Amino acid sequence: MNKEERKALISFLSIYILSSTFFMAIIAFMYFEREVVMLEDHCSMNMSQAAWQVKSDILKSYMDKKPYKFKATNKDLNYAILRDDESQLYSDLKYTLDIDLNKKAHHGKDRSLHVLKINDKSIDLKYIIIEDINGVDSISQLKFKVIFLFMTGFIIMTFFGFILSNILVKPVKQKAEKLNRFVKDSSHELNTPITALMMIISSLKNRYDIEEKTINQITASTKNIKQTYDKLLFNINGDIVKRFDEVFDLKEIIDENILFFDEIAKSKNIRLTSVIEPCEVCMDQYSAKMVVNNLISNAIKYTKKNKSVYIELKDSILLVKDEGIGIDKIMQKKIFTRYKRATQEEGGFGIGLDIVSSVCKDYSIDIKLESQIKKGSTFTLDFSQIKCK
């Protein structure tokens, strides 16, 4: 699975998981709230029944003119009976009594309370208070149950989401692999005639009296084909080929590319000027070649005839400046995206600057662009992070 396929898969899974988790969370919350209300109602009903039983015993004792003796009717509940002055006749409450006695139901994080008021002036007992701590435990158990079910559902949903996304991506992946194989095979087939053309051009220069302009045009065209071939090969293999980091002088890579593009520049009457200082870096040489190659290639491609391209390597900073058509501010944010081209004036696949951006990200090379329409563009790359000290 290449970088683009992984990105698409992660995006699909993220949207699927986030949306499903959101709806699952809403359902879990609604279920929890409903169950809590039902538990509290059940708890209140039990406490209310227990309070009325105690009240019934109190009224019976006073009617029989006998002293009231407390008798628990439900061993799972705690009781308190208060006189008119709120002094305690009896209490086995687990927690202190700091509530509003005029309010019937109280539900807290530690307990639930029910207050029953006796409105009979002939009886000196005023309040019956029932305490239930088991209902709170039931709510805590419900909370853990909901969380467990939610997490289980999340895991199952993620698992099936991964399977579903692979099923959806599979046909696209197969087509992409077929296309990559075709391009790769085609690229390999192109390599032989390109190499042969380069050798024939050298032979034509030495053996036949052909106009230099014609030779230069053939050489430039062949090199353009070779450069396109290199871009395609790097684009196809970029995700699977292991890069080999080594120490080398970046100056040699730049000099080699300037020599390579010299005839292409001459075919457009473009002057290539350069100031290149030695700079040892540690990175993959082929990746470095592709970065330099694409920057110089673009500079020449988008520069008009009889203009200049300036290349400088100084203090670990590579600068490629052209006098081309320039790039507007909106497109400057998009040109490092694959298949995105700043203009339709010149040909190309829109993969050159994507390759540059990809390599720069991998090696923490800071890249900057300054450009003005009809005045040109300047690309600046900072290699100081990978410079050998």
C-alpha positions as CSV (number, residue, x, y, z in Angstrom):
1,M,0.0,0.0,0.0
2,N,1.6,3.3,-1.1
3,K,1.4,6.7,0.6
4,E,-1.7,7.9,-1.3
5,E,-3.6,4.7,-0.6
6,R,-2.7,4.8,3.1
7,K,-3.9,8.5,3.2
8,A,-7.2,7.6,1.6
9,L,-7.7,4.6,3.9
10,I,-6.9,6.7,7.0
11,S,-9.3,9.5,5.9
12,F,-12.1,7.1,5.2
13,L,-11.6,5.3,8.5
14,S,-11.3,8.5,10.4
15,I,-14.6,9.9,9.0
16,Y,-16.4,6.5,9.5
17,I,-15.1,6.1,13.1
18,L,-15.7,9.7,14.2
19,S,-19.3,9.7,12.8
20,S,-20.1,6.3,14.2
21,T,-18.6,7.1,17.6
22,F,-20.7,10.3,17.7
23,F,-23.9,8.5,17.1
24,M,-23.0,5.7,19.5
25,A,-22.2,8.2,22.2
26,I,-25.6,9.9,21.7
27,I,-27.4,6.5,21.9
28,A,-25.3,5.5,25.0
29,F,-26.0,8.8,26.7
30,M,-29.8,8.6,26.1
31,Y,-29.8,5.0,27.3
32,F,-27.9,5.9,30.4
33,E,-30.1,8.9,31.2
34,R,-33.3,6.8,30.8
35,E,-31.9,4.0,33.0
36,V,-30.8,6.4,35.7
37,V,-34.3,8.0,35.8
38,M,-35.9,4.5,36.0
39,L,-33.5,3.5,38.8
40,E,-34.2,6.7,40.7
41,D,-37.9,6.2,40.3
42,H,-37.6,2.6,41.5
43,C,-35.5,3.8,44.5
44,S,-37.9,6.6,45.4
45,M,-40.8,4.1,45.3
46,N,-39.1,1.7,47.7
47,M,-38.2,4.5,50.1
48,S,-41.7,6.0,49.9
49,Q,-43.2,2.6,50.8
50,A,-40.8,2.2,53.7
51,A,-41.6,5.7,54.9
52,W,-45.3,5.1,54.8
53,Q,-44.9,1.9,56.7
54,V,-43.0,3.7,59.5
55,K,-45.7,6.4,59.5
56,S,-48.4,3.8,59.8
57,D,-46.6,2.3,62.8
58,I,-46.2,5.7,64.4
59,L,-49.9,6.6,64.0
60,K,-51.0,3.1,65.3
61,S,-48.8,3.6,68.4
62,Y,-50.3,7.0,69.2
63,M,-53.8,5.8,68.6
64,D,-53.2,2.9,71.0
65,K,-51.6,5.5,73.4
66,K,-48.5,3.4,73.6
67,P,-44.9,4.7,73.3
68,Y,-43.5,4.3,69.8
69,K,-40.7,1.9,69.3
70,F,-38.9,2.0,65.9
71,K,-38.9,-1.2,63.9
72,A,-37.1,-1.4,60.5
73,T,-39.3,-2.6,57.7
74,N,-36.5,-2.9,55.1
75,K,-33.0,-4.0,56.1
76,D,-31.5,-2.5,52.9
77,L,-32.5,1.0,53.9
78,N,-31.3,3.3,56.6
79,Y,-33.8,5.4,58.7
80,A,-34.0,8.6,60.7
81,I,-37.0,9.9,62.7
82,L,-37.0,13.5,63.9
83,R,-39.2,15.4,66.4
84,D,-40.8,18.8,65.9
85,D,-37.6,20.6,67.0
86,E,-35.6,18.4,64.5
87,S,-33.9,16.4,67.3
88,Q,-33.4,12.7,66.5
89,L,-35.6,10.1,68.0
90,Y,-33.8,7.4,66.0
91,S,-31.1,7.5,63.3
92,D,-28.9,4.9,61.6
93,L,-28.1,7.1,58.6
94,K,-24.6,6.5,57.1
95,Y,-24.1,10.1,56.2
96,T,-24.8,13.4,58.0
97,L,-28.2,14.9,57.6
98,D,-27.6,18.3,55.8
99,I,-30.7,18.5,53.5
100,D,-33.8,20.7,53.0
101,L,-36.4,18.8,55.0
102,N,-39.2,20.4,53.0
103,K,-38.1,18.7,49.8
104,K,-39.3,15.1,49.4
105,A,-36.6,13.5,47.1
106,H,-32.9,13.9,47.2
107,H,-30.5,12.1,44.8
108,G,-26.7,12.7,45.3
109,K,-23.5,10.9,44.3
110,D,-23.3,9.0,47.6
111,R,-27.0,8.3,48.5
112,S,-30.7,8.9,47.8
113,L,-33.0,10.3,50.5
114,H,-36.8,10.4,50.9
115,V,-38.5,12.7,53.4
116,L,-42.0,12.1,54.6
117,K,-43.6,14.8,56.8
118,I,-46.2,14.0,59.5
119,N,-48.7,16.8,59.6
120,D,-50.4,15.9,62.9
121,K,-50.1,18.3,65.8
122,S,-51.0,15.6,68.3
123,I,-47.9,13.7,67.4
124,D,-44.5,15.2,68.4
125,L,-42.7,13.3,65.6
126,K,-42.4,15.4,62.5
127,Y,-40.1,13.8,59.8
128,I,-39.4,10.3,58.6
129,I,-36.2,10.1,56.5
130,I,-35.2,7.1,54.5
131,E,-31.7,6.7,53.1
132,D,-30.7,4.3,50.3
133,I,-27.1,3.9,49.3
134,N,-27.6,0.7,47.2
135,G,-29.3,2.8,44.4
136,V,-26.1,4.8,43.9
137,D,-24.1,1.6,43.5
138,S,-26.6,0.4,40.9
139,I,-26.1,3.7,39.0
140,S,-22.3,3.2,39.2
141,Q,-22.7,-0.3,37.9
142,L,-24.9,1.0,35.1
143,K,-22.2,3.6,34.2
144,F,-19.5,0.9,34.0
145,K,-21.8,-1.3,31.9
146,V,-22.6,1.5,29.4
147,I,-18.8,2.3,29.1
148,F,-18.0,-1.3,28.6
149,L,-20.7,-1.8,25.9
150,F,-19.6,1.5,24.3
151,M,-15.9,0.4,24.1
152,T,-16.9,-3.1,22.9
153,G,-19.1,-1.5,20.2
154,F,-16.3,0.9,19.3
155,I,-13.8,-2.0,18.8
156,I,-16.3,-4.0,16.8
157,M,-17.2,-1.0,14.7
158,T,-13.5,-0.2,14.0
159,F,-12.8,-3.8,13.1
160,F,-15.6,-4.0,10.6
161,G,-14.8,-0.4,9.4
162,F,-11.2,-1.6,8.6
163,I,-12.5,-4.6,6.7
164,L,-15.1,-2.5,4.8
165,S,-12.5,0.2,3.9
166,N,-10.2,-2.5,2.5
167,I,-13.0,-4.0,0.4
168,L,-13.8,-0.5,-1.0
169,V,-10.1,0.3,-1.6
170,K,-9.3,-3.1,-3.1
171,P,-10.6,-2.4,-6.7
172,V,-8.9,1.0,-6.8
173,K,-5.7,-0.5,-5.5
174,Q,-5.7,-3.2,-8.1
175,K,-6.2,-0.7,-10.9
176,A,-3.5,1.5,-9.5
177,E,-1.1,-1.5,-9.3
178,K,-1.9,-2.4,-12.9
179,L,-1.3,1.2,-14.0
180,N,2.0,1.3,-12.1
181,R,3.1,-1.9,-13.6
182,F,2.3,-0.6,-17.1
183,V,4.1,2.7,-16.5
184,K,7.1,0.8,-14.9
185,D,7.4,-1.6,-17.7
186,S,7.0,1.2,-20.2
187,S,9.7,3.2,-18.4
188,H,12.1,0.3,-18.5
189,E,11.4,-0.1,-22.2
190,L,12.1,3.6,-22.7
191,N,15.5,3.4,-20.9
192,T,17.2,1.4,-23.7
193,P,16.3,3.7,-26.6
194,I,17.1,6.8,-24.5
195,T,20.5,5.5,-23.7
196,A,21.0,4.6,-27.4
197,L,20.0,8.1,-28.5
198,M,22.5,9.7,-26.1
199,M,25.3,7.5,-27.6
200,I,24.2,8.2,-31.2
201,I,24.3,12.0,-30.6
202,S,27.9,11.7,-29.3
203,S,28.7,9.7,-32.5
204,L,27.0,12.2,-34.7
205,K,29.0,15.1,-33.3
206,N,32.3,13.3,-34.0
207,R,31.6,11.6,-37.4
208,Y,29.2,13.7,-39.4
209,D,29.1,17.3,-40.4
210,I,25.8,18.3,-39.0
211,E,24.8,21.8,-38.0
212,E,25.5,22.4,-34.3
213,K,22.0,23.9,-33.8
214,T,20.4,20.6,-35.0
215,I,22.6,18.6,-32.8
216,N,21.8,20.8,-29.8
217,Q,18.0,20.5,-30.5
218,I,18.3,16.7,-30.7
219,T,20.4,16.6,-27.5
220,A,17.9,18.8,-25.7
221,S,14.9,16.8,-26.8
222,T,16.6,13.5,-25.7
223,K,17.5,15.0,-22.3
224,N,13.9,16.2,-21.8
225,I,12.7,12.6,-22.5
226,K,15.4,11.3,-20.1
227,Q,14.3,13.7,-17.4
228,T,10.6,12.8,-17.8
229,Y,11.6,9.1,-17.6
230,D,13.5,9.8,-14.3
231,K,10.5,11.6,-12.8
232,L,8.1,8.8,-13.7
233,L,10.5,6.2,-12.3
234,F,11.0,8.1,-9.0
235,N,7.2,8.8,-8.7
236,I,6.4,5.1,-9.1
237,N,9.2,3.7,-6.9
238,G,9.3,6.5,-4.3
239,D,7.2,4.7,-1.8
240,I,8.9,1.3,-2.1
241,V,12.6,1.9,-2.8
242,K,14.7,2.1,0.3
243,R,16.8,5.2,0.4
244,F,20.5,4.9,1.2
245,D,22.0,7.8,3.1
246,E,25.6,8.6,2.5
247,V,28.0,11.5,2.7
248,F,28.7,13.4,-0.6
249,D,29.4,16.9,-1.9
250,L,26.2,18.5,-3.1
251,K,28.3,20.7,-5.4
252,E,29.1,17.7,-7.6
253,I,25.4,16.9,-8.0
254,I,24.6,20.6,-8.9
255,D,27.5,20.8,-11.4
256,E,26.4,17.6,-13.0
257,N,22.9,18.9,-13.5
258,I,24.0,22.3,-14.8
259,L,26.1,20.4,-17.4
260,F,23.1,18.2,-18.2
261,F,20.7,21.1,-18.7
262,D,23.2,23.4,-20.5
263,E,22.2,22.3,-24.0
264,I,18.5,22.4,-23.1
265,A,19.0,26.0,-21.9
266,K,21.0,26.9,-25.1
267,S,18.1,25.6,-27.3
268,K,15.9,28.4,-25.7
269,N,18.8,31.0,-25.6
270,I,18.7,31.0,-21.8
271,R,21.8,31.8,-19.9
272,L,22.7,29.5,-17.0
273,T,24.9,31.3,-14.4
274,S,26.0,29.7,-11.2
275,V,28.1,30.2,-8.0
276,I,28.6,26.9,-6.4
277,E,30.5,26.2,-3.2
278,P,31.4,22.8,-1.7
279,C,28.8,21.5,0.8
280,E,29.0,18.0,2.2
281,V,25.6,16.5,3.1
282,C,24.3,13.2,4.3
283,M,21.3,11.9,2.4
284,D,20.3,9.7,-0.5
285,Q,22.2,10.8,-3.6
286,Y,19.4,9.9,-6.0
287,S,16.9,11.9,-4.0
288,A,19.3,14.9,-4.0
289,K,19.7,14.6,-7.8
290,M,15.9,14.6,-8.3
291,V,15.5,17.7,-6.2
292,V,18.2,19.7,-8.0
293,N,17.1,18.2,-11.4
294,N,13.4,19.3,-10.9
295,L,14.2,22.8,-9.7
296,I,16.6,23.6,-12.6
297,S,14.3,21.9,-15.1
298,N,11.3,24.0,-13.9
299,A,13.4,27.2,-14.0
300,I,14.4,26.6,-17.6
301,K,10.9,25.4,-18.6
302,Y,9.1,28.5,-17.4
303,T,11.8,31.1,-18.4
304,K,11.3,32.9,-21.7
305,K,13.9,33.1,-24.4
306,N,16.9,35.4,-23.9
307,K,16.5,35.4,-20.1
308,S,18.6,34.0,-17.3
309,V,18.5,31.3,-14.7
310,Y,20.8,31.8,-11.6
311,I,21.9,28.9,-9.4
312,E,23.8,29.4,-6.1
313,L,25.0,27.1,-3.3
314,K,26.4,29.1,-0.4
315,D,26.5,28.4,3.3
316,S,24.3,25.2,2.9
317,I,21.6,27.3,1.1
318,L,20.7,26.3,-2.5
319,L,19.0,29.1,-4.5
320,V,17.5,28.6,-7.9
321,K,16.3,31.9,-9.4
322,D,14.6,32.4,-12.8
323,E,13.3,35.2,-14.9
324,G,10.2,33.3,-15.9
325,I,6.4,33.9,-15.8
326,G,6.1,33.8,-12.0
327,I,3.4,32.2,-9.8
328,D,0.5,34.1,-8.3
329,K,0.0,33.9,-4.5
330,I,-3.0,31.5,-4.6
331,M,-1.1,28.9,-6.7
332,Q,2.0,29.2,-4.5
333,K,0.2,27.3,-1.8
334,K,-0.8,24.5,-4.2
335,I,2.1,23.9,-6.5
336,F,3.8,21.4,-4.2
337,T,0.7,19.1,-4.6
338,R,1.0,16.2,-6.9
339,Y,-0.4,16.8,-10.4
340,K,-1.0,20.4,-9.6
341,R,0.4,22.8,-12.2
342,A,0.8,26.6,-11.8
343,T,0.1,27.2,-15.4
344,Q,-0.9,25.5,-18.6
345,E,1.6,27.4,-20.8
346,E,4.1,24.6,-20.6
347,G,3.7,20.8,-20.7
348,G,4.3,18.5,-17.7
349,F,2.6,16.1,-15.3
350,G,2.7,18.3,-12.2
351,I,4.8,15.8,-10.3
352,G,8.2,17.6,-10.2
353,L,7.6,19.9,-7.2
354,D,5.7,17.2,-5.4
355,I,8.9,15.1,-5.6
356,V,10.9,18.1,-4.3
357,S,8.4,18.7,-1.4
358,S,8.4,15.0,-0.5
359,V,12.2,14.7,-0.3
360,C,12.5,18.0,1.6
361,K,10.0,16.7,4.2
362,D,11.8,13.4,4.6
363,Y,15.1,15.2,5.3
364,S,13.8,18.3,7.1
365,I,15.0,20.6,4.4
366,D,13.3,23.9,4.7
367,I,12.0,25.1,1.4
368,K,10.8,28.7,0.6
369,L,9.3,30.2,-2.5
370,E,9.3,33.9,-3.6
371,S,7.6,34.7,-6.8
372,Q,6.1,37.6,-8.7
373,I,4.0,37.4,-11.9
374,K,6.0,38.2,-15.0
375,K,9.2,38.7,-12.9
376,G,10.2,35.2,-12.0
377,S,10.5,32.8,-9.1
378,T,13.2,32.0,-6.5
379,F,13.3,28.7,-4.7
380,T,15.5,28.5,-1.6
381,L,16.4,25.2,0.1
382,D,18.2,25.1,3.4
383,F,20.4,21.9,3.7
384,S,22.0,22.9,7.1
385,Q,20.0,20.2,9.0
386,I,21.8,17.4,7.0
387,K,25.1,19.1,6.5
388,C,28.1,17.1,7.6
389,K,30.0,18.9,10.3
